[in-house]
């Protein structure tokens, strides 16, 4: 009887055991499939690139009152650098992650000023940019990270950008240090983009003479078939509101016309003003409370010839820039401060404070009228890129010539040389810091 009961129980248990075993096997296969699918999805969404740059730089310090005997800026005469630049990115469903860590090894040698004869090795490990972006809906994105936010069509500079003075176009091998931004981007239609941007931290940017201020901006972009335009309303803490804009029109297949600018009520720029001190003047924001409109306007055009090169001309009017009388007073004050640079306190301290103000009077350009001419020809015989640019200060007759030469060696390597030559005396804008600078190097990418 017991044997019969046991036999019947086994008959009843065997199908259950078989089903459980089969279900377990199916579950394992599903988990393996899901795990394999997740790995494949992550693998497909991951991409990277690696760049190695090594280059040497030679530069000659200008003889000017802004940098007496090269003691103020302490600019090295020679430098060599090795930079490793990996770029990593992961796109996973609605999430986009990227990071750009950097390793720089640098050697400098000085031939002027208090550091004459010095040499120095330095290494720097940092993250220049990183970003985490989430697609909330089909048309709405939110992000936070360290970025180099650039826009605008102009080569000379981007007056509509309230965040960055340097647009990176004078030396494409030098990375613009990133700052920390929170962004909310909405795409209401095919042609429109609305962005709210908050610049919350200085990141890698150096604010040598002033404190960092948070900036908030609302940016509206429109892109059509033959034209585009953008408006940027921004507010800087402890300063003022600004309205910036840029736009472009493709007049023909060869001709592009564009413009860019910014306006505000008053300006926080510093101007020389008579003062009761040993120098007889000081740098003061005299128009800080002014309600009149101040602005910078840039107009330009590019024409591409059939044989390949693109010719560009730009004109910029900078209304907050110095007039002739203001420039004369500015250079007189700067010279007085330079003459007292080596004196003991308190005059020596006043000298250094004054030179820090004259070094950065919160003006993107010192004077009012500028013109730029550029010749650009890329992919010459599929191996050579050439850029030649001349910028002329129409008010003090100083100028700057920039050349950029890139030669491709195979699919991964590039030889390059970038340099600038400045004309003008020490009491002119382009003759203030350097007489010349040239860089030659090698870039390898894989």
C-alpha positions in Angstrom: 0.0 0.0 0.0 2.8 2.4 0.9 4.6 1.6 -2.3 1.5 2.3 -4.3 1.0 5.7 -2.6 4.6 6.6 -3.1 4.4 5.6 -6.8 1.3 7.8 -7.3 3.0 10.7 -5.5 6.0 10.4 -7.8 3.7 10.4 -10.8 2.0 13.6 -9.5 5.4 15.3 -8.6 7.3 14.5 -11.8 5.2 16.9 -14.1 5.4 19.6 -11.4 9.2 19.2 -11.2 9.5 19.1 -14.9 7.5 22.3 -15.3 9.5 24.0 -12.5 12.7 23.0 -14.1 11.6 24.3 -17.5 10.4 27.6 -16.0 13.7 28.0 -14.3 15.5 27.4 -17.5 13.3 29.9 -19.3 13.9 32.5 -16.6 17.7 32.0 -16.8 17.6 32.4 -20.6 15.4 35.6 -20.3 17.8 37.1 -17.8 20.8 36.2 -19.9 19.0 37.7 -23.0 18.2 40.9 -21.1 21.7 41.2 -19.7 23.2 40.6 -23.1 20.8 43.2 -24.6 21.7 45.7 -21.9 25.4 45.2 -22.6 24.9 45.5 -26.3 22.9 48.7 -25.8 25.5 50.2 -23.5 28.3 49.2 -25.9 26.5 50.7 -28.9 25.9 53.9 -27.1 29.5 54.4 -25.9 32.1 56.2 -28.1 35.4 57.8 -27.4 38.3 59.5 -29.1 41.9 60.2 -28.0 44.1 63.1 -29.0 47.8 63.7 -28.2 49.2 67.1 -28.7 52.8 68.2 -28.3 54.0 71.6 -29.2 56.5 74.3 -28.5 55.9 78.1 -28.1 58.2 81.1 -28.5 57.0 84.6 -27.6 58.5 88.0 -27.1 57.2 90.3 -24.4 56.3 93.8 -25.5 58.0 96.8 -23.9 54.9 98.5 -22.4 53.8 100.2 -19.2 51.2 97.5 -18.6 53.9 94.9 -17.9 57.0 96.7 -16.6 60.1 94.6 -17.2 57.7 91.6 -17.5 57.3 91.7 -13.7 53.6 92.0 -13.7 52.5 89.2 -16.1 55.7 87.2 -15.8 55.3 85.7 -19.3 57.8 82.9 -20.2 59.9 83.3 -23.3 59.8 79.6 -24.2 57.4 76.7 -23.4 56.8 73.1 -24.4 53.7 71.2 -23.7 52.4 67.6 -23.9 48.6 67.3 -23.7 46.5 64.1 -23.6 42.8 64.7 -24.4 40.4 61.8 -24.2 36.8 62.5 -25.0 34.3 59.9 -23.6 30.5 59.8 -24.3 27.7 57.4 -23.4 24.2 57.6 -24.9 21.7 55.4 -23.1 18.1 55.7 -23.9 17.1 59.2 -22.7 20.4 59.8 -20.9 23.5 61.4 -22.4 26.7 61.5 -20.5 30.1 62.9 -21.6 33.4 63.8 -19.9 36.6 65.3 -21.2 39.5 64.6 -18.7 42.8 66.3 -19.5 46.5 65.7 -18.6 48.9 68.6 -19.3 52.7 68.5 -18.8 54.4 71.8 -19.3 58.0 73.3 -19.3 58.6 77.0 -19.2 61.7 79.2 -19.4 61.9 82.9 -18.6 64.3 85.5 -20.1 62.8 88.7 -18.8 61.9 90.2 -15.4 62.2 88.9 -11.9 62.1 85.3 -13.2 64.9 85.8 -15.7 66.9 82.6 -16.0 64.2 80.5 -14.3 62.8 77.2 -15.7 59.9 75.3 -14.4 58.1 72.0 -14.9 54.4 71.7 -14.1 51.7 69.0 -14.6 48.0 69.5 -14.4 45.2 66.9 -14.2 41.7 68.1 -14.6 38.3 67.8 -16.3 37.8 70.6 -18.8 34.2 69.6 -19.7 31.6 67.1 -18.5 27.8 66.9 -19.1 24.8 65.0 -17.9 21.7 65.5 -20.1 18.3 63.9 -19.8 15.6 63.9 -22.4 12.5 64.6 -20.3 10.1 64.5 -23.3 10.4 64.3 -27.0 11.1 68.1 -27.1 12.4 68.9 -23.7 16.0 68.5 -22.4 17.6 69.3 -19.0 21.3 69.2 -18.4 24.0 70.2 -16.0 27.7 70.2 -16.5 30.9 72.0 -17.4 30.8 73.3 -20.9 32.3 75.7 -23.4 29.2 77.4 -24.8 30.0 79.2 -28.0 27.7 80.7 -30.7 27.6 83.4 -33.3 29.0 83.6 -36.8 31.8 86.2 -36.2 35.5 85.3 -36.2 36.8 88.4 -34.4 34.8 87.8 -31.2 31.2 87.1 -30.1 29.7 90.2 -28.5 26.3 88.4 -28.0 27.8 85.8 -25.7 27.5 87.0 -22.1 29.6 84.0 -20.7 32.8 83.8 -22.7 35.1 86.5 -24.0 37.3 84.1 -26.0 35.5 82.4 -28.9 38.4 80.1 -29.5 39.0 81.1 -33.1 42.3 82.8 -32.7 44.0 79.5 -31.7 41.9 76.3 -32.3 44.6 74.2 -30.6 44.1 76.0 -27.3 40.9 74.7 -25.5 38.7 77.4 -24.0 38.3 76.5 -20.2 34.8 75.3 -19.5 32.4 76.8 -16.9 29.5 75.1 -15.0 26.0 75.5 -16.5 22.5 74.3 -15.9 20.4 74.3 -19.0 16.7 73.7 -19.9 16.1 73.4 -23.7 12.7 73.2 -25.3 12.1 72.6 -29.0 8.6 73.9 -29.7 8.9 73.4 -33.5 11.2 72.5 -36.3 12.6 76.0 -36.6 12.6 77.2 -33.0 14.6 76.5 -29.9 14.2 78.1 -26.5 16.9 77.7 -23.8 17.2 78.8 -20.2 20.9 78.9 -19.2 22.3 79.4 -15.7 26.1 79.9 -15.4 26.5 78.8 -11.7 30.3 78.4 -11.3 33.5 79.5 -12.9 34.7 76.0 -13.5 38.1 76.1 -15.2 37.9 79.8 -16.1 40.3 82.1 -14.3 39.0 85.4 -13.0 42.3 86.9 -12.1 41.3 90.4 -11.3 37.6 90.2 -10.4 35.2 87.8 -8.6 33.0 85.4 -10.6 29.4 86.5 -10.9 26.6 84.1 -11.8 24.8 84.9 -15.1 21.3 83.8 -16.2 20.2 83.9 -19.8 17.1 83.2 -21.9 18.0 82.3 -25.5 15.7 82.1 -28.4 16.9 80.6 -31.7 15.2 80.5 -35.1 16.6 78.7 -38.1 15.1 79.0 -41.6 16.2 77.7 -45.0 18.2 80.8 -45.9 18.5 82.8 -42.7 18.8 82.3 -39.0 18.6 84.6 -36.0 19.1 84.4 -32.2 18.3 86.7 -29.3 19.8 86.4 -25.8 18.5 88.2 -22.8 20.9 87.9 -19.8 21.4 89.1 -16.3 24.6 89.2 -14.3 24.5 89.2 -10.6 25.8 92.5 -9.1 25.7 94.0 -12.6 22.9 94.6 -15.2 20.7 93.1 -17.9 22.0 92.8 -21.4 20.3 92.0 -24.7 22.4 90.2 -27.3 21.6 89.0 -30.8 23.1 87.5 -33.9 21.9 86.4 -37.3 22.9 85.5 -40.8 21.5 85.4 -44.3 22.7 83.2 -47.2 22.4 85.7 -50.0 23.8 83.4 -52.6 25.5 80.0 -52.7 28.8 81.9 -52.2 27.8 85.0 -50.1 27.0 84.9 -46.4 26.0 88.2 -44.6 25.8 88.3 -40.8 25.7 90.5 -37.8 26.1 90.3 -34.0 25.8 92.6 -31.1 24.8 93.4 -27.5 23.3 96.4 -25.7 22.7 97.5 -22.1 21.9 100.5 -20.1 25.2 101.9 -18.8 28.3 99.8 -18.4 30.5 98.5 -15.7 33.7 99.2 -17.7 36.4 101.2 -15.9 37.6 104.6 -17.1 40.4 106.8 -15.9 39.2 109.6 -13.6 41.0 112.3 -11.7 41.7 111.3 -8.1 43.5 112.5 -5.1 46.3 109.9 -5.1 50.0 109.9 -6.1 49.1 109.0 -9.7 46.5 111.8 -10.0 43.9 109.3 -11.3 42.3 105.9 -10.8 40.1 103.5 -12.8 36.4 104.0 -12.0 33.1 102.6 -13.4 31.9 106.1 -14.2 29.0 105.0 -16.3 27.8 102.3 -13.9 24.6 104.2 -13.1 24.1 105.7 -16.6 20.8 104.9 -18.2 21.9 105.6 -21.7 22.3 102.6 -24.1 25.8 101.2 -24.5 26.6 98.5 -27.0 28.8 96.6 -29.4 27.8 95.9 -33.0 29.6 93.7 -35.5 28.7 93.3 -39.1 30.5 90.9 -41.5 30.3 89.0 -44.7 32.0 85.9 -46.2 32.4 85.1 -49.9 33.6 81.7 -51.1 35.5 81.7 -54.4 35.0 78.9 -56.9 38.7 77.9 -56.5 38.1 77.2 -52.8 39.2 80.0 -50.5 36.7 82.0 -48.4 37.3 85.8 -47.9 35.8 87.4 -44.9 35.6 91.0 -43.7 34.2 92.2 -40.4 33.7 95.7 -38.8 33.0 96.2 -35.1 31.9 99.3 -33.3 32.4 99.2 -29.6 30.6 102.2 -28.0 31.9 101.7 -24.5 35.5 101.8 -25.8 37.8 104.7 -25.0 37.8 108.0 -26.9 41.1 109.6 -27.8 41.1 111.7 -24.6 40.1 108.7 -22.5 42.9 106.6 -24.1 45.4 109.4 -23.4 44.5 109.6 -19.8 44.5 105.8 -19.5 48.0 105.4 -20.9 49.2 108.3 -18.6 47.8 106.6 -15.6 49.3 103.2 -16.6 52.7 104.8 -17.1 52.6 106.4 -13.7 51.7 103.1 -12.1 54.5 101.3 -14.0 57.1 103.9 -12.8 56.1 103.1 -9.2 55.9 99.3 -9.6 59.2 98.6 -7.7 58.6 101.1 -4.9 57.7 99.9 -1.4 54.2 100.1 0.1 51.9 101.9 0.0 52.8 103.3 -3.4 54.0 100.0 -4.7 50.7 98.3 -3.7 48.7 101.1 -5.4 50.8 100.5 -8.5 49.9 96.8 -8.6 46.2 97.6 -7.9 46.1 100.2 -10.7 47.8 97.9 -13.2 45.4 95.1 -12.4 42.6 97.5 -13.3 44.2 98.8 -16.5 45.0 95.1 -17.5 41.3 94.3 -17.5 39.0 97.4 -17.6 36.0 95.1 -18.3 36.1 95.9 -22.0 36.3 93.2 -24.7 38.2 95.7 -26.8 39.9 98.9 -25.5 38.9 101.3 -28.3 35.8 101.8 -30.5 36.4 100.9 -34.2 37.9 97.7 -35.6 38.1 96.0 -38.9 39.2 92.4 -39.7 40.1 90.7 -43.0 40.5 87.0 -43.3 41.6 84.5 -45.9 40.6 80.9 -45.2 41.3 77.9 -47.5 40.7 74.4 -46.2 41.3 71.0 -47.8 44.0 72.1 -50.2 45.0 68.9 -52.0 43.1 67.2 -49.1 46.1 67.8 -46.8 46.4 71.5 -46.0 44.3 74.1 -44.2 45.3 77.8 -44.2 44.0 80.8 -42.3 45.4 84.3 -42.4 43.7 87.1 -40.4 44.5 90.8 -40.0 42.7 92.9 -37.3 43.2 96.6 -37.4 42.4 99.0 -34.6 41.2 102.1 -36.5 41.6 104.4 -33.5 45.2 103.9 -32.5 46.5 102.3 -35.8 47.8 99.1 -34.0 47.1 95.7 -35.6 47.4 92.0 -35.2 48.3 89.3 -37.8 47.3 85.7 -37.1 48.2 82.7 -39.2 46.9 79.1 -38.7 48.5 76.3 -40.8 47.5 72.7 -40.5 49.0 69.8 -42.5 47.6 66.3 -42.4 50.0 63.4 -42.4 48.0 60.3 -43.0 44.6 59.7 -41.4 45.5 60.3 -37.8 48.4 62.8 -37.6 48.6 66.6 -38.2 51.4 69.1 -38.1 50.4 72.6 -37.2 51.8 76.1 -36.7 49.9 79.0 -35.2 51.3 82.4 -34.6 50.6 86.1 -34.2 52.5 89.3 -34.9 51.4 92.5 -33.2 52.1 96.0 -34.6 52.0 99.2 -32.6 53.9 100.9 -29.8 53.6 100.1 -26.1 50.9 102.7 -25.8 48.6 101.0 -28.3 46.1 98.1 -27.8 47.8 95.4 -29.8 51.3 96.5 -28.8 50.7 96.1 -25.1 51.3 92.5 -24.3 53.4 90.6 -26.9 55.4 91.6 -30.0 55.0 88.1 -31.4 54.1 84.5 -30.6 54.4 81.4 -32.6 53.6 77.8 -31.9 54.6 74.6 -33.8 53.5 71.1 -32.9 52.0 67.7 -33.7 48.6 66.3 -33.1 47.7 62.6 -33.2 44.1 61.4 -33.0 42.6 58.0 -32.9 
